[in-house]
Amino acid sequence: MAKSSALDTLIELAQRETDDAAKRLGAALKAVEEAEAKLQMLHGYRDDYAKRFEQAQMAGMTPMAHRNFVAFVDKLENAINGQREVIKHAEYKSGIEKTAWQTSERKRLSYRTLNERATAEALRIENKRDQKAMDEHAARQAHFKR
């Protein structure tokens, strides 16, 4: 019974580890989602600004306004490139967290399998012992009936 208790403890610890890894994975995936949403927002800003830039060019604009538009578009492009790097990093981290979760889940399942095998073996031994006792009892009954 001590083995079962030790395995139960290991299973419980592995379950906690798996739960923690799942929480970290969830947070990492959420970070990827948020980073991608921010990138889409930046693309939207850039596209809107590009349309306004075209409209301003058609209406005529001063060289200073032209420079300001171009400078701002460059800043948006830099922000977009920076956000792409943020996404890469978030995806990398989510990959690491996914691997950690898979590892802890495999460990938990391994302990559970060991526990199931130990339980099955204990049941087999108990059934064998019961069968032996029943056979001995039947043999004694048969012996006494003679």
Phi, psi and omega in degrees: 000335179295324179298317180298317180297317179295318178295321177299319178297315179298320179296317180297315178296318179295324178295317177299315179299317179295317178298316178298317179296322178294321177296316179296320178296316178300317179295320180294319178293324177295322178297321177297314179301313181295320179294320178293322177296320179295322178297316178299321178297316179297320176299318178298315177300314182298316180296317178298317181293323178296320177297315178296324179297316178298316180297320180292324178294319180293326179280345182095134181215158180282157177302324179294317178295322178298313178299318179297316178300311181298317179298319181291320177298319177299319178295320177296319178298318177297319178295320179296315178297320177296321179292326175299321177294321177299318179296315179303314181296317180296321178293320177299313180295321179293327175296317178297315180293325178295317178298318179297318179296316180299319179297313181292326178292319177299317180298315179299315180294325177296314179297319180297319178297316177300318179296317179296319178295317180296319178296316179297319179294318178297321178294319178299315180296317179296317178297321179295318179295317178297317180297319179296317179296319179294320178297317179296319179296316179296322179295318178295318179299316180295322181294319182285338180283343181291000000 
